[in-house]
């Protein structure tokens, strides 16, 4: 089954860019999929630009409305995602638990619908 793992964290919770701690965290991200290959198959994943670069779009009564930034005010921002193929939710949770974002924020695990 495919799972989308959504990575959330408060901007000030992770190590600061350019510090040795940041570099160590990024190294963990780069090796994560290889370390977890016996748990789940990595399909895709990317980090996202900061929330300030977001545009939210809605269509109401045939009219498109846009606004800068995210729709909801939250302390934690969506910072990236992984798409994996895992045998079950337990395996997806083991995979997610080793993502560095789990230490600084949260990882939302969502099964992907199969049509």
Secondary structure, DSSP 8 states (H G I E B T S, - for coil): -EEEEEEEE-TTTS--TTSHHHHHHHHHHHHHHHHTTTTEEEEEEEE---GGG-EEEEEETTEEEEEES-SS--SSEEEEEEEEEESSHHHHHHHHHTSTHHHHEEEEEEE----
